[in-house]
Amino acid sequence: MADTMEKELEAGVAHPPQAYHPRPHDDAARDSATTTPVDAASIDSRLAVDVENALPSSNSSVTTLAPLDWNTSPLNPHNWPLSKRIHHTIVPAIYAFTISFSSSVYTPGIPALQRQFHLSTTVALLGLSLYTLGLAFGPIIAAPLSETYGRRIVYLVSMPVFAVFVVGGAVSKDWGGVLAFRVLAGVFGSPVLAVGAGTAADLWAVRERGVATSLFLLAPFVGPSLGPVIGGFAAERGWRWTHYTILFFAGFSFLLAIPTSETYKKIILLRHGEGTDAAPAPPRPTTAASFFSRARVFLTATLSRPLHMLFTEPIVFFFSLYVAFAFGVLFAFFAAFPLVFERVYGFDGAQVGLTFISIGVGCVLSVVTTIVADAKVYQKM
């Protein structure tokens, strides 16, 4: 018996333990166990079944890590509760309202600026023109940054810096300081005008995005129309109060943005350690060389890409041209209305501000028209 077992073990044949433990009182069984040839194929098949049974199955308590399904993940902003998505949509809208409101609230204080700094009407309007010019440069930098570092950081950084420059303009003792702070406030306040639309796309599915985006875009058009209304009464206490009024809206906007979460998919996945097809954010610089290397990449790739698209993609160019024309007409009203209603009709500053309510009513009606067209025409198509 022992010799047989040693020979079979040397031959590499694995036997179940019970094959070598016949009942001692059963001589026939013992003789059979020592004389019956071993069927290696049957033993191998039984071992395969035992190994398969030993491995964890789909019903086993042993769990494996599965790849993240973004469509059903709670990290996906599309799956957030409705109240949370509405809150995250209101924040960029309030930001956009504050920034655009700051452009036109300045105009009722122009007569006081003229008297204090001895300015002509054309020169006094530079405060409006340069602020609007600053609005054009901010999104060029902020939009690419939001694709690298996320939307939330843009909101949390831009508004405090904007408020600092607003205060600087309010306390300036000379005309040059007022202009410098106005243009810087425009540059650092404008990022939300580009990032807000991206936030709406992060939060809402395609079928819902038309309504959400329309309501967001209402803010930067209603803001300028209400600026002269509020500024007309604020300017009665002096032109500096047209700047201080901005701070109330800026503070409210910033407090509303503090509890928000990140909405950009790539940044969410990177922060939670999940895989993503998008290119990861570049590593943080640790040396001066790496800092300049990242700056070069930002200037040559991240910053140049939207400019390249502007001049090489016809739909981007013509849509941007249309938006520029619409804003140009809107901001021309802020210079024209005071001249017409003060010099021709004898309105005071507060009364001139009330004339801008008509623009706000028109903006609201345009959004209603857009929502109806989306529901009745585009969704069916």
C-alpha positions in Angstrom: 0.0 0.0 0.0 2.7 2.4 1.0 4.8 1.5 -2.1 1.8 2.1 -4.3 1.2 5.5 -2.8 4.8 6.6 -3.2 4.9 5.5 -6.9 1.7 7.4 -7.6 2.9 10.5 -5.8 6.1 10.4 -7.8 4.1 10.2 -11.0 2.3 13.4 -10.0 -1.1 11.9 -9.4 -3.1 13.8 -6.7 -5.5 11.7 -4.8 -8.3 12.8 -2.5 -7.5 11.9 1.1 -10.4 9.5 1.4 -9.0 7.3 -1.4 -6.2 6.1 1.0 -8.5 5.4 4.0 -10.5 2.2 3.2 -12.4 0.7 6.0 -10.1 -1.7 7.9 -12.8 -4.4 8.4 -13.6 -4.5 4.7 -10.9 -6.7 3.1 -12.5 -6.6 -0.3 -12.6 -2.9 -0.2 -9.0 -2.8 0.9 -7.9 -5.1 -1.8 -9.9 -3.1 -4.3 -8.2 0.1 -3.2 -4.8 -1.3 -3.7 -5.4 -3.1 -7.0 -7.8 -0.8 -8.9 -5.9 1.4 -11.3 -6.1 5.2 -10.6 -8.2 7.2 -13.1 -6.2 10.5 -13.3 -8.7 12.2 -15.6 -11.6 11.8 -13.2 -9.4 13.0 -10.3 -8.4 16.1 -12.3 -12.0 16.9 -13.1 -13.0 16.6 -9.4 -10.2 18.9 -8.4 -11.3 21.4 -11.0 -14.8 21.4 -9.5 -13.4 21.8 -6.0 -11.3 24.8 -7.1 -14.2 26.4 -8.9 -16.3 26.0 -5.8 -13.6 27.5 -3.6 -13.5 30.7 -5.7 -15.8 33.5 -4.8 -18.9 33.7 -7.0 -21.2 36.6 -7.8 -23.3 35.6 -4.8 -20.2 35.4 -2.5 -19.7 37.8 0.4 -16.3 38.7 -1.1 -16.8 41.9 -3.1 -14.7 43.3 -5.9 -14.2 46.9 -7.0 -16.2 47.7 -10.1 -15.5 50.7 -12.4 -17.5 53.8 -11.6 -20.7 54.2 -13.6 -20.9 58.0 -14.0 -24.5 58.0 -15.3 -25.8 56.5 -12.0 -23.2 57.7 -9.6 -24.2 60.0 -6.8 -21.1 62.1 -7.7 -22.7 63.1 -11.0 -24.4 66.5 -10.6 -27.2 65.3 -12.8 -28.2 62.9 -10.0 -28.1 65.5 -7.2 -31.3 66.4 -5.5 -33.3 69.1 -7.3 -32.9 71.6 -4.5 -29.1 71.3 -4.6 -29.0 71.7 -8.4 -31.2 74.8 -8.2 -28.9 76.3 -5.5 -25.9 75.7 -7.7 -27.7 77.3 -10.6 -28.7 80.4 -8.6 -25.1 81.1 -7.5 -23.6 81.8 -10.9 -26.8 83.7 -11.8 -26.4 86.0 -8.8 -22.8 86.4 -9.6 -23.6 87.4 -13.2 -26.3 89.8 -11.9 -23.8 91.5 -9.5 -21.0 91.9 -12.1 -23.3 93.3 -14.8 -25.2 95.4 -12.3 -21.8 97.0 -11.4 -21.3 98.2 -14.9 -24.5 100.4 -15.1 -24.9 101.4 -11.5 -21.9 103.8 -12.2 -23.8 105.9 -14.7 -26.1 107.9 -12.3 -23.0 109.1 -10.5 -21.4 110.6 -13.6 -22.7 114.2 -13.0 -21.2 114.2 -9.5 -17.9 112.8 -10.9 -17.8 115.6 -13.5 -18.2 118.2 -10.8 -15.6 116.8 -8.5 -12.9 116.0 -11.0 -13.9 118.6 -13.7 -14.5 116.1 -16.4 -16.4 116.3 -19.7 -19.2 113.9 -20.4 -17.0 111.8 -22.8 -14.2 111.5 -20.3 -16.6 110.6 -17.4 -18.1 107.8 -19.5 -14.6 106.1 -19.5 -15.6 104.5 -16.2 -18.3 102.6 -18.0 -16.3 101.9 -21.1 -13.2 100.6 -19.4 -15.2 98.4 -17.0 -16.9 96.9 -20.0 -13.6 96.4 -21.7 -12.4 94.5 -18.5 -15.4 92.2 -18.8 -14.0 91.1 -22.2 -10.6 90.0 -20.9 -11.6 88.1 -17.7 -13.3 85.1 -19.4 -10.3 84.5 -21.7 -8.3 83.4 -18.7 -11.0 82.2 -16.3 -12.7 79.8 -18.7 -9.5 77.7 -19.3 -8.7 77.8 -15.6 -12.1 76.4 -14.8 -11.4 73.4 -17.1 -8.2 72.7 -15.2 -9.0 73.5 -11.6 -12.8 73.4 -11.5 -15.7 75.9 -11.4 -15.9 76.4 -7.6 -12.5 77.8 -7.2 -13.2 80.5 -9.8 -16.3 81.6 -7.9 -14.6 81.7 -4.5 -11.6 83.6 -5.7 -13.0 86.1 -8.3 -15.7 87.7 -6.1 -13.5 88.7 -3.1 -10.8 90.2 -5.5 -13.6 92.0 -7.4 -14.9 93.5 -4.1 -11.4 94.7 -3.2 -11.1 96.7 -6.4 -14.6 98.1 -6.0 -13.6 99.4 -2.6 -10.5 100.9 -4.2 -12.6 102.7 -6.8 -14.9 104.0 -4.1 -12.1 105.6 -1.9 -10.0 106.9 -4.8 -8.9 110.5 -4.5 -8.2 111.1 -8.2 -9.8 110.3 -11.5 -6.9 108.0 -12.6 -7.4 105.8 -9.6 -11.1 105.5 -10.3 -10.5 104.3 -13.9 -7.7 101.9 -12.8 -9.9 100.2 -10.2 -12.9 100.1 -12.5 -11.0 98.2 -15.3 -9.5 95.8 -12.7 -12.9 95.2 -11.2 -14.2 94.3 -14.6 -11.4 91.9 -15.3 -11.6 90.0 -12.0 -15.4 90.0 -11.8 -16.1 88.8 -15.3 -15.0 85.1 -15.1 -18.4 84.0 -14.0 -19.9 85.3 -17.2 -18.0 82.5 -19.0 -18.0 79.8 -16.3 -21.7 80.1 -15.4 -22.8 78.5 -18.6 -20.5 75.6 -18.0 -21.9 75.1 -14.6 -25.4 74.9 -16.0 -24.2 72.2 -18.4 -22.7 70.3 -15.5 -25.9 70.4 -13.5 -28.7 69.8 -16.0 -29.3 67.1 -18.7 -29.7 68.2 -22.3 -33.5 68.2 -22.3 -33.5 70.5 -19.2 -30.6 72.7 -20.1 -32.5 75.1 -22.3 -34.7 76.4 -19.5 -31.8 76.5 -16.9 -29.5 78.3 -19.3 -32.2 80.8 -20.3 -32.8 81.7 -16.6 -29.1 82.0 -16.0 -28.6 84.3 -19.0 -31.4 86.5 -17.8 -29.2 87.7 -14.9 -26.5 89.5 -16.9 -29.1 91.4 -18.9 -31.4 92.3 -16.0 -28.4 93.4 -13.9 -27.5 96.4 -16.2 -31.2 97.4 -16.5 -31.6 97.6 -12.7 -28.2 99.2 -12.1 -29.4 102.8 -13.0 -32.7 102.3 -11.1 -30.8 101.6 -7.8 -27.9 103.8 -8.6 -30.1 106.7 -9.3 -31.2 106.8 -5.7 -27.8 105.9 -4.3 -26.1 108.7 -6.3 -28.2 111.3 -4.3 -25.8 110.6 -1.4 -22.7 110.9 -3.7 -21.1 109.0 -6.5 -19.1 106.8 -4.0 -22.3 105.3 -2.9 -22.9 103.8 -6.3 -19.7 101.8 -5.6 -20.7 100.9 -2.0 -24.0 99.6 -3.3 -22.1 97.0 -5.3 -20.6 95.6 -2.1 -23.9 94.5 -0.7 -24.6 92.3 -3.7 -21.0 91.0 -3.8 -21.1 90.0 -0.2 -24.5 88.2 -0.6 -23.2 86.4 -3.7 -20.1 85.2 -2.0 -21.9 83.9 1.1 -24.3 82.0 -1.2 -21.3 80.4 -3.0 -19.4 79.2 0.1 -21.4 76.0 0.7 -21.4 74.9 -3.0 -19.7 71.8 -4.3 -17.6 71.2 -7.4 -19.7 70.4 -10.5 -17.1 69.7 -13.2 -16.8 66.0 -14.0 -13.1 65.7 -14.4 -12.3 67.5 -11.2 -14.9 65.4 -9.2 -13.4 62.2 -10.5 -9.8 63.2 -9.8 -10.7 64.3 -6.2 -12.4 61.0 -5.5 -9.7 58.9 -7.0 -11.8 57.5 -9.8 -10.6 56.9 -13.3 -11.6 59.2 -16.1 -11.0 59.5 -19.8 -10.3 63.2 -19.5 -6.7 64.4 -19.2 -5.7 64.8 -15.5 -4.9 68.1 -14.1 -1.2 69.0 -14.3 0.8 68.4 -11.1 1.4 71.2 -8.7 4.7 73.0 -9.3 7.4 72.2 -6.8 10.3 74.2 -8.3 10.7 77.4 -10.3 11.4 75.4 -13.4 8.1 73.5 -13.1 6.3 76.7 -12.5 7.6 78.3 -15.7 6.9 75.1 -17.6 3.3 75.1 -16.5 3.0 78.8 -17.3 4.3 78.1 -20.8 1.8 75.3 -21.3 -1.0 77.5 -20.1 -0.1 80.4 -22.4 0.6 78.2 -25.5 -2.1 75.6 -25.1 -4.8 76.4 -22.6 -5.1 80.1 -23.3 -4.5 80.0 -27.1 -7.1 77.3 -27.7 -10.2 79.5 -27.3 -8.6 82.3 -29.3 -7.8 79.8 -32.0 -11.4 78.6 -32.0 -12.7 82.2 -32.1 -10.9 82.9 -35.4 -11.0 79.5 -37.1 -14.5 78.2 -36.2 -17.2 80.1 -38.1 -20.0 79.3 -35.7 -17.9 80.5 -32.7 -16.9 83.7 -34.5 -20.4 84.7 -35.7 -22.1 83.8 -32.4 -19.5 85.9 -30.5 -20.1 88.7 -33.0 -23.8 88.6 -32.3 -23.3 88.6 -28.5 -20.9 91.5 -28.8 -23.5 93.4 -30.9 -26.3 92.7 -28.4 -24.2 93.8 -25.4 -23.0 96.9 -27.4 -26.6 98.0 -28.0 -27.5 97.3 -24.3 -24.6 99.3 -22.9 -25.1 102.2 -25.4 -28.5 102.8 -23.6 -26.6 103.6 -20.4 -24.9 106.5 -22.0 -27.8 107.6 -24.2 -30.7 107.5 -21.8 -29.3 110.0 -19.3 -28.4 112.4 -22.1 -31.9 112.2 -23.7 -34.1 112.2 -20.6 -32.1 114.8 -18.6 -31.4 117.3 -21.3 -34.5 116.9 -23.3 -37.2 116.0 -20.8 -35.6 117.4 -17.6 -35.6 114.2 -15.6 -33.4 114.0 -12.4 -31.1 111.2 -11.7 -33.7 109.0 -9.9 -36.2 109.5 -12.7 -33.7 108.6 -15.4 -32.9 105.4 -13.6 -36.6 104.4 -13.7 -36.5 104.6 -17.5 -34.3 101.5 -17.5 -37.1 99.3 -16.1 -38.3 99.0 -19.7 -35.1 97.1 -20.6 -35.6 94.8 -17.7 -39.1 94.0 -18.8 -37.9 93.3 -22.3 -35.3 90.9 -21.0 -37.8 89.0 -18.9 -40.2 88.7 -21.9 -37.4 87.4 -24.1 -36.7 84.6 -21.6 -40.3 83.6 -21.5 -40.4 83.5 -25.3 -37.3 81.3 -25.3 -38.7 78.8 -22.7 -42.0 78.6 -24.7 -40.1 78.0 -27.9 -38.0 75.3 -26.3 -41.0 73.5 -24.9 -43.2 73.7 -28.0 -40.7 73.5 -30.8 -37.1 72.3 -29.9 -38.1 69.5 -27.5 -40.5 68.1 -30.1 -37.9 68.2 -32.8 
